[in-house]
Amino acid sequence: DNLLFFGQIYGLRGQQLRRRVDQVLEMVQLTNRADDPVEQYSGGMKRRVNMAVGLLHEPEILFLDEPTVGVDPQSRNAIFESVEALNRAGLTMIYTTHYMEEAQRLCDRIAIMDHGQIIALDTPANLIRSMGGGMIHLEINGDATALAGQAEGLPAVQSIRSQAGGLDVHTWRSQEALSGLLALAGQMQANILSLQIFEPNLETVFLSLTGKSLRE
């Protein structure tokens, strides 16, 4: 009933509408639940109904705004499979998400936004490649700015960003850079409070470009 209603809004009628409803129900794997009240659906099933509504009129572009937020793992995987199948069939999609693994799996090109501005736009592979050998995050009890100044001369270090009590060190070779950083910290009597090594992936790129500070 929901799909018939929205299909009529899109201008579909008669057998064309019925046929299209059956098609989209199959796409989102809800054919066997077609006659159940939507209010009885799980959150993930409701998201799949939303996707079905958007597909009824066979759009050239489909916008998906965080379609997997709050859904169960089975529905999340079903949404992924639907998105991938639709893309293989030639549909262009713009997919908004905060989950980097989703963007890395599904998207051919990725735009990273910060404060309403696009700050990076490329293929996932190129964005990850731009990180070089990865990133090391250090929290220290000492002068982070002074340590950053010394560490910039290390051959395996690509760039450094210092912040209150910590350093984000982008490297060409993570293990070599880490050895040099630990040696410098010892020489400067800077106590290391925590240490994290991030191998290059899309989440590393995102944190590198937008910072690690909490957002409101």
Secondary structure as UniProt FT lines:
FT   HELIX           2..9
FT   TURN            10..11
FT   HELIX           14..27
FT   TURN            28..29
FT   HELIX           31..33
FT   TURN            34..35
FT   HELIX           38..40
FT   HELIX           43..55
FT   TURN            56..57
FT   STRAND          61..65
FT   TURN            67..70
FT   HELIX           73..88
FT   TURN            89..90
FT   STRAND          92..96
FT   HELIX           100..106
FT   STRAND          110..114
FT   TURN            115..116
FT   STRAND          117..122
FT   HELIX           124..129
FT   TURN            130..133
FT   STRAND          134..141
FT   HELIX           144..151
FT   TURN            152..153
FT   TURN            155..156
FT   STRAND          157..163
FT   TURN            164..165
FT   STRAND          166..171
FT   HELIX           174..187
FT   TURN            188..189
FT   STRAND          191..198
FT   HELIX           202..210
//
